[in-house]
Each structure stands twice: as structure tokens, then as C-alpha cells.
């Protein structure tokens, strides 16, 4: 009788071990599939990051911050961030009452035209957009930084987008 009990216990233990083995094997197979999927997703994300980094470099090509030749014009002025200084001076033109004096259009929605975004291209040119909240356009501006740290702006070209 004791022998039968040990045999049943042994048989039960073997069944339990086989069940645990099969269960663990299935669990690890599922986890390995998850790991492979995550590796594949990670690889895609790394490719996306690489592409975005290259796109960012392309977008920064026409930028004062990345143009050493243009920045050389500001070496003697001790400006920490010349493009920010120029952009701030351009934004100061928005402080005048009514339309910005550099924008050749009157506001058509009841609000004045003001400059919004500014991109300092180099030591001479700026691209900016303007809007009255409903209508918008872009400006191509020439600037000159004077010795007294004042800035002269001259509008070279402009466009107003039509609403469709």
C-alpha cells in the first residue's frame, strides 16, 4: 500500500513537473515573440530618429546660428545670441499701434497685421510671417546691425496668401 502511495505521488510529481515545463515553455515563447516585436519596433524608431535628425540638419542649413561665416560679422560685438537679438529688435516693431510698419498690408479682420515667426537666415536677411489672426503672409527682410546696436530693417519682398 505504501508503495502505491509513493507511486501515485511520483506520478503526480511527474505530471506536475511536465505541466510546469510546458507552461513555462509557452510563457517564454510568448515573451520571446514580444521581445522580437519590441526589437523590431525599436529599430524602426531608431531609423525614424535618424531621419528626423537629418531633416533637422537640413532645416538648420539656412540659419544664422549654423553659419560661421555670417556669425563672424558679430564677433566684435560680444553678442551672445545674435539671431535672438535681431529677432527681438524685429518684434519690437510690433509694439507700434496699428499695423506693423514692415507689413505692407492693412489688417482685414479688424485686427492689425503683426509679425509672428522670424527666421534669421544670415547676417543680412530674415524671413518672417505676419498675420491679423485670419489673413497671413510672409516677408523677406534685409537688416543691418549698426554700431550703436540699433537695427535697420528694409522690406525686400512680401506675399499675402489668399483664402480659398
Phi and psi restraints in degrees (value plus and minus 20) as a CYANA .aco file:
   2 UNK   PHI     -81.3   -41.3
   2 UNK   PSI     -56.2   -16.2
   3 UNK   PHI     -83.0   -43.0
   3 UNK   PSI     -60.0   -20.0
   4 UNK   PHI     -84.3   -44.3
   4 UNK   PSI     -59.9   -19.9
   5 UNK   PHI     -83.8   -43.8
   5 UNK   PSI     -64.2   -24.2
   6 UNK   PHI     -84.4   -44.4
   6 UNK   PSI     -56.1   -16.1
   7 UNK   PHI     -86.3   -46.3
   7 UNK   PSI     -63.9   -23.9
   8 UNK   PHI     -83.5   -43.5
   8 UNK   PSI     -63.1   -23.1
   9 UNK   PHI     -83.7   -43.7
   9 UNK   PSI     -62.2   -22.2
  10 UNK   PHI     -83.7   -43.7
  10 UNK   PSI     -65.4   -25.4
  11 UNK   PHI     -80.9   -40.9
  11 UNK   PSI     -65.1   -25.1
  12 UNK   PHI     -82.0   -42.0
  12 UNK   PSI     -62.7   -22.7
  13 UNK   PHI     -83.3   -43.3
  13 UNK   PSI     -61.0   -21.0
  14 UNK   PHI     -84.1   -44.1
  14 UNK   PSI     -64.6   -24.6
  15 UNK   PHI     -81.2   -41.2
  15 UNK   PSI     -62.1   -22.1
  16 UNK   PHI     -83.7   -43.7
  16 UNK   PSI     -62.0   -22.0
  17 UNK   PHI     -85.8   -45.8
  17 UNK   PSI     -62.6   -22.6
  18 UNK   PHI     -83.1   -43.1
  18 UNK   PSI     -63.4   -23.4
  19 UNK   PHI     -80.4   -40.4
  19 UNK   PSI     -66.2   -26.2
  20 UNK   PHI     -82.0   -42.0
  20 UNK   PSI     -60.9   -20.9
  21 UNK   PHI     -83.6   -43.6
  21 UNK   PSI     -68.6   -28.6
  22 UNK   PHI     -84.0   -44.0
  22 UNK   PSI     -63.3   -23.3
  23 UNK   PHI     -83.0   -43.0
  23 UNK   PSI     -66.3   -26.3
  24 UNK   PHI     -85.2   -45.2
  24 UNK   PSI     -58.7   -18.7
  25 UNK   PHI     -83.1   -43.1
  25 UNK   PSI     -64.9   -24.9
  26 UNK   PHI     -83.5   -43.5
  26 UNK   PSI     -61.6   -21.6
  27 UNK   PHI     -80.5   -40.5
  27 UNK   PSI     -66.0   -26.0
  28 UNK   PHI     -88.5   -48.5
  28 UNK   PSI     -54.1   -14.1
  29 UNK   PHI     -83.7   -43.7
  29 UNK   PSI     -64.5   -24.5
  30 UNK   PHI     -83.1   -43.1
  30 UNK   PSI     -63.8   -23.8
  31 UNK   PHI     -85.1   -45.1
  31 UNK   PSI     -57.8   -17.8
  32 UNK   PHI     -85.0   -45.0
  32 UNK   PSI     -58.1   -18.1
  33 UNK   PHI     -83.7   -43.7
  33 UNK   PSI     -63.5   -23.5
  34 UNK   PHI     -80.6   -40.6
  34 UNK   PSI     -63.5   -23.5
  35 UNK   PHI     -82.3   -42.3
  35 UNK   PSI     -63.8   -23.8
  36 UNK   PHI     -83.5   -43.5
  36 UNK   PSI     -61.5   -21.5
  37 UNK   PHI     -82.9   -42.9
  37 UNK   PSI     -61.5   -21.5
  38 UNK   PHI     -87.0   -47.0
  38 UNK   PSI     -57.5   -17.5
  39 UNK   PHI     -83.0   -43.0
  39 UNK   PSI     -62.3   -22.3
  40 UNK   PHI     -85.4   -45.4
  40 UNK   PSI     -63.7   -23.7
  41 UNK   PHI     -83.8   -43.8
  41 UNK   PSI     -61.7   -21.7
  42 UNK   PHI     -81.1   -41.1
  42 UNK   PSI     -61.2   -21.2
  43 UNK   PHI     -83.1   -43.1
  43 UNK   PSI     -62.5   -22.5
  44 UNK   PHI     -83.5   -43.5
  44 UNK   PSI     -62.1   -22.1
  45 UNK   PHI     -85.8   -45.8
  45 UNK   PSI     -58.8   -18.8
  46 UNK   PHI     -83.0   -43.0
  46 UNK   PSI     -60.0   -20.0
  47 UNK   PHI     -83.5   -43.5
  47 UNK   PSI     -60.4   -20.4
  48 UNK   PHI     -83.9   -43.9
  48 UNK   PSI     -62.2   -22.2
  49 UNK   PHI     -82.9   -42.9
  49 UNK   PSI     -62.5   -22.5
  50 UNK   PHI     -82.3   -42.3
  50 UNK   PSI     -63.7   -23.7
  51 UNK   PHI     -85.0   -45.0
  51 UNK   PSI     -61.5   -21.5
  52 UNK   PHI     -84.8   -44.8
  52 UNK   PSI     -57.8   -17.8
  53 UNK   PHI     -83.7   -43.7
  53 UNK   PSI     -61.6   -21.6
  54 UNK   PHI     -86.2   -46.2
  54 UNK   PSI     -60.2   -20.2
  55 UNK   PHI     -82.5   -42.5
  55 UNK   PSI     -60.6   -20.6
  56 UNK   PHI     -83.4   -43.4
  56 UNK   PSI     -61.8   -21.8
  57 UNK   PHI     -81.4   -41.4
  57 UNK   PSI     -60.6   -20.6
  58 UNK   PHI     -83.0   -43.0
  58 UNK   PSI     -61.9   -21.9
  59 UNK   PHI     -87.6   -47.6
  59 UNK   PSI     -48.8    -8.8
  60 UNK   PHI    -105.5   -65.5
  60 UNK   PSI     -22.1    17.9
  61 UNK   PHI     -79.0   -39.0
  61 UNK   PSI     -69.2   -29.2
  62 UNK   PHI    -111.6   -71.6
  62 UNK   PSI      59.7    99.7
  63 UNK   PHI    -172.6  -132.6
  63 UNK   PSI     114.0   154.0
  64 UNK   PHI     -77.4   -37.4
  64 UNK   PSI     -59.5   -19.5
  65 UNK   PHI     -80.0   -40.0
  65 UNK   PSI     -46.7    -6.7
  66 UNK   PHI    -128.6   -88.6
  66 UNK   PSI      -4.6    35.4
  67 UNK   PHI    -138.2   -98.2
  67 UNK   PSI      73.7   113.7
  68 UNK   PHI     -81.6   -41.6
  68 UNK   PSI     -55.4   -15.4
  69 UNK   PHI     -84.5   -44.5
  69 UNK   PSI     -62.4   -22.4
  70 UNK   PHI     -91.2   -51.2
  70 UNK   PSI     -57.7   -17.7
  71 UNK   PHI     -85.4   -45.4
  71 UNK   PSI     -45.8    -5.8
  72 UNK   PHI     -80.0   -40.0
  72 UNK   PSI     -46.1    -6.1
  73 UNK   PHI     -86.1   -46.1
  73 UNK   PSI     -39.6     0.4
  74 UNK   PHI    -125.0   -85.0
  74 UNK   PSI     -18.0    22.0
  75 UNK   PHI     -76.2   -36.2
  75 UNK   PSI     -61.9   -21.9
  76 UNK   PHI    -100.1   -60.1
  76 UNK   PSI     -27.9    12.1
  77 UNK   PHI    -111.5   -71.5
  77 UNK   PSI     -29.9    10.1
  78 UNK   PHI      38.4    78.4
  78 UNK   PSI      16.0    56.0
  79 UNK   PHI    -106.4   -66.4
  79 UNK   PSI     109.2   149.2
  80 UNK   PHI     -92.2   -52.2
  80 UNK   PSI     -64.6   -24.6
  81 UNK   PHI    -152.3  -112.3
  81 UNK   PSI      66.0   106.0
  82 UNK   PHI     -78.5   -38.5
  82 UNK   PSI     -60.1   -20.1
  83 UNK   PHI     -85.1   -45.1
  83 UNK   PSI     -57.9   -17.9
  84 UNK   PHI     -86.8   -46.8
  84 UNK   PSI     -59.0   -19.0
  85 UNK   PHI     -82.8   -42.8
  85 UNK   PSI     -66.5   -26.5
  86 UNK   PHI     -84.1   -44.1
  86 UNK   PSI     -64.7   -24.7
  87 UNK   PHI     -81.8   -41.8
  87 UNK   PSI     -61.5   -21.5
  88 UNK   PHI     -82.4   -42.4
  88 UNK   PSI     -61.7   -21.7
  89 UNK   PHI     -83.1   -43.1
  89 UNK   PSI     -58.4   -18.4
  90 UNK   PHI     -87.7   -47.7
  90 UNK   PSI     -59.8   -19.8
  91 UNK   PHI     -85.4   -45.4
  91 UNK   PSI     -47.1    -7.1
  92 UNK   PHI     -82.0   -42.0
  92 UNK   PSI     -44.8    -4.8
  93 UNK   PHI     -88.2   -48.2
  93 UNK   PSI     -37.2     2.8
  94 UNK   PHI     -92.4   -52.4
  94 UNK   PSI     -39.0     1.0
  95 UNK   PHI     -92.1   -52.1
  95 UNK   PSI     -36.2     3.8
  96 UNK   PHI     -88.3   -48.3
  96 UNK   PSI     127.9   167.9
  97 UNK   PHI     -87.0   -47.0
  97 UNK   PSI     121.3   161.3
  98 UNK   PHI      64.1   104.1
  98 UNK   PSI    -173.5  -133.5
  99 UNK   PHI     -89.2   -49.2
  99 UNK   PSI     132.2   172.2
 100 UNK   PHI     -84.4   -44.4
 100 UNK   PSI     114.1   154.1
 101 UNK   PHI     -84.7   -44.7
 101 UNK   PSI     -39.3     0.7
 102 UNK   PHI    -105.1   -65.1
 102 UNK   PSI     -35.7     4.3
 103 UNK   PHI    -109.3   -69.3
 103 UNK   PSI      99.0   139.0
 104 UNK   PHI    -103.6   -63.6
 104 UNK   PSI      -2.5    37.5
 105 UNK   PHI    -144.8  -104.8
 105 UNK   PSI     125.3   165.3
 106 UNK   PHI    -105.3   -65.3
 106 UNK   PSI     127.4   167.4
 107 UNK   PHI     -80.2   -40.2
 107 UNK   PSI     116.6   156.6
 108 UNK   PHI    -129.2   -89.2
 108 UNK   PSI     -25.2    14.8
 109 UNK   PHI    -127.5   -87.5
 109 UNK   PSI      -9.3    30.7
 110 UNK   PHI      78.0   118.0
 110 UNK   PSI     -35.6     4.4
 111 UNK   PHI    -125.4   -85.4
 111 UNK   PSI     134.0   174.0
 112 UNK   PHI     -96.1   -56.1
 112 UNK   PSI     136.0   176.0
 113 UNK   PHI     -96.8   -56.8
 113 UNK   PSI     109.3   149.3
 114 UNK   PHI    -153.6  -113.6
 114 UNK   PSI     131.0   171.0
 115 UNK   PHI     -97.9   -57.9
 115 UNK   PSI     115.6   155.6
 116 UNK   PHI    -130.7   -90.7
 116 UNK   PSI     -87.2   -47.2
 117 UNK   PHI    -126.1   -86.1
 117 UNK   PSI     125.9   165.9
 118 UNK   PHI    -155.6  -115.6
 118 UNK   PSI     115.1   155.1
 119 UNK   PHI    -147.4  -107.4
 119 UNK   PSI      92.2   132.2
 120 UNK   PHI    -103.8   -63.8
 120 UNK   PSI      92.5   132.5
 121 UNK   PHI     -99.1   -59.1
 121 UNK   PSI     -63.3   -23.3
 122 UNK   PHI    -180.0  -140.0
 122 UNK   PSI    -176.1  -136.1
 123 UNK   PHI    -101.8   -61.8
 123 UNK   PSI     -14.5    25.5
 124 UNK   PHI    -154.8  -114.8
 124 UNK   PSI     -45.2    -5.2
 125 UNK   PHI    -145.9  -105.9
 125 UNK   PSI     130.8   170.8
 126 UNK   PHI    -156.4  -116.4
 126 UNK   PSI     124.2   164.2
 127 UNK   PHI    -133.1   -93.1
 127 UNK   PSI     114.2   154.2
 128 UNK   PHI    -160.6  -120.6
 128 UNK   PSI     133.9   173.9
 129 UNK   PHI    -132.5   -92.5
 129 UNK   PSI     136.3   176.3
 130 UNK   PHI    -157.2  -117.2
 130 UNK   PSI     141.4   181.4
 131 UNK   PHI    -183.1  -143.1
 131 UNK   PSI     136.9   176.9
 132 UNK   PHI    -130.1   -90.1
 132 UNK   PSI      -6.8    33.2
 133 UNK   PHI      80.7   120.7
 133 UNK   PSI     -42.1    -2.1
 134 UNK   PHI    -145.9  -105.9
 134 UNK   PSI     -63.7   -23.7
 135 UNK   PHI    -126.0   -86.0
 135 UNK   PSI     129.1   169.1
 136 UNK   PHI    -168.3  -128.3
 136 UNK   PSI     146.1   186.1
 137 UNK   PHI    -186.4  -146.4
 137 UNK   PSI    -190.1  -150.1
 138 UNK   PHI    -155.2  -115.2
 138 UNK   PSI     133.8   173.8
 139 UNK   PHI    -145.6  -105.6
 139 UNK   PSI     125.6   165.6
 140 UNK   PHI    -136.2   -96.2
 140 UNK   PSI      95.0   135.0
 141 UNK   PHI    -140.2  -100.2
 141 UNK   PSI     117.2   157.2
 142 UNK   PHI    -118.1   -78.1
 142 UNK   PSI     120.5   160.5
 143 UNK   PHI    -155.2  -115.2
 143 UNK   PSI     139.5   179.5
 144 UNK   PHI    -159.9  -119.9
 144 UNK   PSI     105.4   145.4
 145 UNK   PHI    -108.7   -68.7
 145 UNK   PSI      99.5   139.5
 146 UNK   PHI    -107.4   -67.4
 146 UNK   PSI     146.7   186.7
 147 UNK   PHI     -83.2   -43.2
 147 UNK   PSI     -48.5    -8.5
 148 UNK   PHI    -104.3   -64.3
 148 UNK   PSI      -8.4    31.6
 149 UNK   PHI      52.8    92.8
 149 UNK   PSI     -12.1    27.9
 150 UNK   PHI     -97.7   -57.7
 150 UNK   PSI     142.6   182.6
 151 UNK   PHI    -149.7  -109.7
 151 UNK   PSI     109.9   149.9
 152 UNK   PHI    -120.3   -80.3
 152 UNK   PSI     112.2   152.2
 153 UNK   PHI    -134.8   -94.8
 153 UNK   PSI     120.7   160.7
 154 UNK   PHI    -155.8  -115.8
 154 UNK   PSI     106.5   146.5
 155 UNK   PHI     -94.6   -54.6
 155 UNK   PSI     102.9   142.9
 156 UNK   PHI    -115.5   -75.5
 156 UNK   PSI     -59.2   -19.2
 157 UNK   PHI    -180.4  -140.4
 157 UNK   PSI     143.3   183.3
 158 UNK   PHI    -176.7  -136.7
 158 UNK   PSI     142.3   182.3
 159 UNK   PHI    -171.9  -131.9
 159 UNK   PSI     130.6   170.6
 160 UNK   PHI    -140.3  -100.3
 160 UNK   PSI     106.8   146.8
 161 UNK   PHI     -96.4   -56.4
 161 UNK   PSI     120.9   160.9
 162 UNK   PHI    -110.1   -70.1
 162 UNK   PSI     127.1   167.1
 163 UNK   PHI    -105.0   -65.0
 163 UNK   PSI     117.1   157.1
